[in-house]
Amino acid sequence: EVQLLESGGDLVQPGGSLRLSCAASGFTFSAYVMSWVRQAPGKGLEWVSSITSSGDSTHYPDSVKGRFTISRDNSKNTVYLQMHSLRAEDTAVYYCATDLGDTGWLPHWYHWGQGTLVTVSS
Amino acid sequence: ELVLTQSPGTLSLSPGERATLSCRASQSVTNNYLAWYQQKPGQAPRLLIYRASYRAEGFPDRFSGSGSGTDFTLTISRLEPEDFAVYYCQHYGSSPPMFTFGQGTKLDVK
């Protein structure tokens, strides 16, 4: 069974940093693209970042580019999201997501974790 | 940058009725890279439809997706109580990889 388990969410002050983790199991982690998607309280979904299976290519929307960094450790079956210069508008549930339909880029995500809450507030 | 606009924002219907949800793109969607997700309160989204019209595993055939170009539709033929949720459309652009969501349609009980 595919499982994605996020952790690391916390209350952090504006301008602070936080690192999220997503531990994967039930599939060959090193073969698949991994992504982070977030959802502010009561709001819609927003893609945050994606990383290729080898980790050699990463992508971000403008809203987080230069502040967030996605990485992965294929020996630990874990993908990370390092967040710096956090703002109130980064407050959200952060989901880890993937799709196992192919080992390359896929245009959707079938598997999602349950999310971890990041709150940016003083 | 492609923008997805979903309508209506809220749709109030009764069980047994037919639901039609719209997702309009600001530019033509290539390769029909348009997906739909269902999200219930407190839960992660679930992939419902991919490539505009392919139903994901676990969803019954009362759910269907259609459309191409800039106009896409999610249809639920006969609403069941468990279908009341928020539905999001999502686009993938490949150069560079980028994912965009619509703002969502809340389907609630009339």
Interface residues (C-beta under 8 A of the other chain):
Chain A: S35 V37 G44 L45 E46 W47 S50 H59 P61 Y95 D99 W105 L106 P107 H108 W109 Y110 W112 G113 Q114 G115
Chain B: N31 Y33 A35 Y37 Q39 Q43 A44 P45 R46 L47 Y50 R51 A56 E57 Y88 Q90 H91 Y92 S94 P96 P97 M98 F99 T100 F101 G102 Q103 G104
